[in-house]
Amino acid sequence: MAGLRAGLICAALASACGAAKAGTWPTTDWQGVCISGEICDLTDPGALAVLEQLREGSARLDALGFNPPHLLRSSQVRADAPYVVLLQAGDFPVTDASGRAGQLGGYYQYDQSLLAIAYDNFFAMNTETSGYMDAPVHELFHAVQGGYDGYLWLKATSDGGNWVLEGTATAVQAVLPDAGQSPGGGYPLFDAPLDRLHSSTGRRGTYMSYPFWTYIAATRGGGLPGGLGVLHDFFTAIGEVEADRATPDPSTLAIVDRAMRHAWKQPLAEVYTDFIAGYAFRETNYKGLSDPAGWKALDEAGPTSLVLTGRLEPMAAQAWALTVRAGEDTDLEIRLESPDPALRLVVDRARVDRPDGAGSGERNLFYRARVGKGAPPGGTTFIVRVLNAPDAPAEYKPRDFTLTAHLRHEYARYGQSVGTAQIDAPVTLEMDRHSAYLLPNRTEITLAAGFENACSLRLGLRNFATGDSAGLEMDHEGPIGPGSYPLATVGGGRGFKPETFPGMGVSGFVLGRRNPLARGFEQTFDAQGGALEITTISAHWIEGTLRIAGKRRSDGEWTNDGYVAFPAELARLEARIAFGLRIGRSFRQDRFIPVTDCLTPLPVRLRREPIPIPVPRPKPDPEPDPVPKVRTPPPTDKPGEVLMQDAPSATSGTTATARDPATASPAPSSGRGGRLPGDPPALLLRVSGDVTVSELLGPDAVTASGGCMAGAPMSLGFSSGGGFGPDWRYLAFDSAAPVTAGTSGPVPLQDIRWDNGTRRQANTGIAVPDRFSGSGSLTILNQTASPAHRMRGRITGELSNRAGQKVTLEAEFLAPISCP
C-alpha cells in the first residue's frame, strides 16, 4: 500500500520524487498530500498544524546540524521543492510481529521514503503550533535518522536498533518544542538492561531509553535543546565505523559502543555509568524500590552490617534505598566485593567505580565518615546501585555480585595482665584518643634498609584519664593484609626504628600513673614479643588486636625524696588491646604511590568478624624450643658442600610458676611478613653463572621472616648483613599454592627473589638491593610442629637481575616454622 501511495503522489505532482542524503537541508518547507481513499481535509486546523510543526521542527533540526531527512520531495527539479507528508484523519491500523492489532499516529518508511501523519491527533485549544509537537517531530526525526549511512546497519540487528531509533526520536520529541513535551507512556525504570527498559505504565520499552539520550545531549552538548546536535555526531559515527566492520555486530549495544568510542573517545560503559549516576538517582527510577524488599536499613542499635547478592544482565542496574541511623562518630562503608572491572558501584550521584577522590585508590568503595553528623531524625537515605557495565562488547554477559554495607565506630579497649600470682585480675580501659595511618613509605631510609616498596602502619592509643598509652610502628615490604604480625624485641640496645625490623611491629606501652595497677608511678614497657592481629583493613579502616608482652624499662625513678622502687610484680606486664580505628590521610600522600599499593587484593583483605579478646590469667612457662645446629658432614662429591640437619631437642631444667610475657611469641606458623621468633635459622647458598657465591649463614648470621597462613601460599625469607653495604643478603620465595601441615616433597614456587648486596641508583645515588628474580622449585625435606616448629627444605631456580646477569641458585634452609 505504501508503494502505491508513493506512486500516486509522484504522479499527482508530475515529478520524479527523490530523497536528500547529506549536507545542509535544501528546504524546510512541507506539502501535505491526502492519502487516496481516506478521510482527509487539507484545510483542517489539525492538518495545517501538522505542516507548521514540521516546518518548525525542520528549521530547528537543520540549525542543529543534522543531515537532511531521507524523504520524498515534490520535485527534483526545483531546488526549494518542499518535502511531502501523507495526511489522513484518524490513526493508522497496524499489526505487530505477534499479531496484535494497534493504532499509530504516524509512521516513517525508509524503503519508500514516506512520512505519514494522522492530523486529528492535534488537540490544541487555539492555533498556536508550538504547544504540541508529538507525532510530527517524532516521525520527522526517524526520517532524519534515515539520512545517515549507519541507519540500515542498525535496522539489520536482532532488535532492529529500536531502542536507539525510538529512544532518540522520543528524546527529540520531548526536548525540541519551546515549551517542552512529555513523551507520555509513564516514566522509565532502569532496573532492566538499557536496550530493554521497562515503563512504569507498561509502554513499549524501546521508547523508554529517551532520558539516556537527553542526558547525553545535556551533558555533552552544553545543554538543551541545543545539545541535541551531538546526536548528529553519534549517527555520523555509526556510518563511519560501519565501513570498518568485517562481520555484522551481534547487538545494537555493540554498535553503540563502537560509535561512542569513535565520536567521543569513550565506551558505552562509561557513558552509561555517568548516566545512572547523573540522572537515575531517584527512587522513582527503579521498579525494585516500589517493593519494600528494596528498602534496607543500618542502625547502631542493629543491624550494623548488611550483605546483598544478585545477578545482573549487561548494561543493567539494581538499586536499593539504604537508610542509615547512626551517631556523629560513626562511619558508613559500602563496598562491592569484586575485583571485576565490569561491576560498578554508584551511590546517589557519586560514581565510586573509579579510585576514590580521597586518595585511597580503591574502587567500588563508598565511605562516609561521621555519617550521622547533621542527619535528620529519621536518618539519611542513600540510593545505592550496582551496575554490570563491561568496557568491551565481548564481555557483555550476566554477572553475579555481592554488596556489603557496614557501620564503623572507633573503639580501643585496653586490658592488662601481669605474670605473678599476686596480681591476676586484669584492668580494662577504653582508650579515648586514637590515631592510625597506613601509607606508602618509599624513602631514602626505607630504600637503604633494603625495602623496594615499603608500606608503613602506625597506631597510637591513649587514655586521657589514666595516662595509659600504647603505640605500634611497622614497616613492611609491600601490601599489608589480614593476619598475624609478630612484635620485635626492642630496647636493650636493639633500637626502636621500625625499618630495622622488616615486617615486625615495634611496639610498647605506658602504664599511666592514674591506672589502678600503677600505684601512682608512670611506667614504660618495651615489647619483648607479642603479635598484631589484623582482622579487617582497608584504605579507611583497620580492626584487630594487639598483644604486647612488655618489659619495664626501669625498676624505679629518682624523686625529690630519693630513689623510689616500682612494684616488683609489674616488671613484666602484658597489654591486650582490641581496636577499630579510622585510617587517617597522610600529608605526604601525594608524594608516594597510591594507598592501594599497601593493601592486599580484595578477596583476602576483609575478614568481617572481629576477634574477641580474652584477657589471660597467668600460665606456666613453656619449655624452650631446641636450637637448630649446623654441622659439616663427611666430604661429598661436591667440593665445599655443607649439609644441615636438625639438632637434638634441648630441655629446660627449671620449673616456672608464672607466665613470662617476654617469652610469649605468636606461633611461627601464623606469622606473615615479619621475623620469626623462636629457633635461629640457617641457610646454605650456592650461586653459579654470571655471579658466583658459596656461603653458609649460620644461626648468628641469618634471620628468617614470613611463614604460613591457612589457605594461603607460604612466603618465607632469609636475610643477613646490613641494608647499607655490600654484605646485604636476602633470599625469599612464595609457593604457588597453600602448604599444609606435614607436607613434604616437591612444592611449585610462584617466584624466587635474591638480593646480592646493594647497588647505587644512577639518578639518586641511593643504595638499593641488587635483586635477582625468577622461578624454580622447592623440596620440603622435613616439617614438624612438635616439640618445636621446624622446616627443612631445598630450593633451586634460574634468576636474573636488571643488568641482565643470569644465575643458577641452589639453597638449603632450616627455619623455625611449620604450616597449619
Salt bridges, closest charged atoms under 4 A:
ASP29 OD1 - ARG55 NE 2.70
GLU52 OE1 - ARG55 NH1 3.55
GLU56 OE2 - ARG60 NH2 3.20
ASP80 OD1 - ARG78 NE 3.54
ASP96 OD2 - ARG100 NE 3.01
GLU166 OE1 - HIS138 NE2 2.92
GLU166 OE1 - HIS142 NE2 3.07
ASP178 OD1 - ARG60 NH2 2.43
ASP195 OD1 - ARG196 NE 3.45
GLU240 OE1 - HIS262 NE2 2.59
GLU242 OE2 - ARG245 NH2 3.28
ASP249 OD1 - ARG258 NH1 3.49
ASP257 OD2 - ARG261 NE 2.75
GLU270 OE2 - ARG344 NH1 2.92
GLU270 OE1 - ARG351 NH2 3.02
GLU270 OE1 - ARG354 NH1 3.94
ASP274 OD1 - ARG351 NH1 2.73
ASP299 OD2 - ARG325 NE 3.16
GLU300 OE2 - HIS409 ND1 3.97
ASP329 OD1 - ARG370 NE 3.85
ASP329 OD1 - ARG582 NH2 3.17
ASP331 OD2 - ARG582 NE 2.55
GLU333 OE1 - ARG335 NH2 3.70
GLU333 OE2 - ARG408 NH2 3.47
GLU333 OE2 - ARG608 NH1 3.17
GLU337 OE2 - ARG608 NH2 2.60
ASP340 OD2 - ARG399 NE 2.76
ASP353 OD2 - ARG344 NH1 2.93
ASP353 OD2 - ARG351 NH2 2.66
ASP356 OD2 - HIS540 NE2 3.15
GLU362 OE1 - ARG335 NH1 3.07
GLU362 OE1 - ARG605 NH2 2.37
ASP391 OD2 - ARG261 NH2 3.53
GLU395 OE1 - ARG399 NH2 3.33
ASP400 OD1 - ARG311 NH1 2.96
GLU410 OE1 - HIS434 ND1 3.78
GLU410 OE1 - ARG582 NH1 2.93
ASP424 OD2 - ARG617 NH1 3.75
ASP432 OD1 - ARG433 NH1 3.81
GLU452 OE1 - ARG802 NH2 3.53
GLU473 OE1 - ARG458 NE 3.91
ASP475 OD1 - ARG458 NH2 3.18
ASP526 OD1 - ARG553 NE 2.84
GLU533 OE2 - ARG607 NH2 3.48
GLU543 OE2 - ARG408 NH1 3.25
ASP555 OD1 - ARG552 NH2 3.55
GLU569 OE2 - ARG519 NH2 2.40
GLU574 OE1 - ARG547 NH1 3.44
GLU574 OE2 - ARG576 NE 3.09
GLU574 OE1 - ARG659 NH1 2.80
ASP660 OD1 - ARG572 NE 3.09
ASP679 OD2 - ARG790 NH2 3.31
GLU695 OE2 - ARG729 NE 3.30
ASP734 OD2 - ARG753 NH1 2.93
ASP751 OD1 - ARG753 NH1 2.32
ASP755 OD1 - ARG771 NE 2.76
GLU812 OE2 - ARG792 NH1 3.25
GLU812 OE1 - ARG794 NH2 3.65
